[in-house]
Amino acid sequence: MSPTRSSPIRQAVSLLAVVLLCAACAASKPKEAEPPAPVETKGAVKASPAAPLDKAQQELASGVASYENGAYKLAARQLQSALAQGLEGPENRARAHKYLAFMHCVGGRQRQCREEFTKALDADAAFDLTPAEAGHPTWGPVFRKIKSGRKPVTK
């Protein structure tokens, strides 16, 4: 066999080595991140992943996260801040008032609880609680009473 010619087996092995090497490189190379598709959930903060949240929307998101983590005083401050900064969108404003109402209801502050649910419905006449939220023994009856006393929403 001459040194300039290689056998078909040697060529196949070399080709396989190159393919495996390229595959390993491709697997280890970080891919460019694609922005996640926006999640459509009722009452959620809506913003394009490419567009930064404004300060009020950031405060709303932080307030909801603080509420879910049990930091209720911090959550109340953040939600109030979001509203004071001019939180845009009726669903977002209603959502902020909803969480404030939840905290007032559980804290035994019935007047403030009713006021926050009223503000939520004023912000978004179509606002409603999820079935799980509506079934809560503390705030569910308060919300139903307020909602039943309002004019029905026509779409």
Stockholm file with secondary structure:
# STOCKHOLM 1.0

chainA/1-155         MSPTRSSPIRQAVSLLAVVLLCAACAASKPKEAEPPAPVETKGAVKASPAAPLDKAQQELASGVASYENGAYKLAARQLQSALAQGLEGPENRARAHKYLAFMHCVGGRQRQCREEFTKALDADAAFDLTPAEAGHPTWGPVFRKIKSGRKPVTK
#=GR chainA/1-155 SS CCTTCCCHHHHHHHHHHHHHHHHHHHHHSCCCCCCCCCCCCTTCCCCCTTSCCCHHHHHHHHHHHHHHTTCHHHHHHHHHHHHHTTCCSHHHHHHHHHHHHHHHHHTTCHHHHHHHHHHHHHHCTTCCCCHHHHTCTTTHHHHHHHHHTSCCCCC
#=GC SS_cons         CCTTCCCHHHHHHHHHHHHHHHHHHHHHSCCCCCCCCCCCCTTCCCCCTTSCCCHHHHHHHHHHHHHHTTCHHHHHHHHHHHHHTTCCSHHHHHHHHHHHHHHHHHTTCHHHHHHHHHHHHHHCTTCCCCHHHHTCTTTHHHHHHHHHTSCCCCC
//
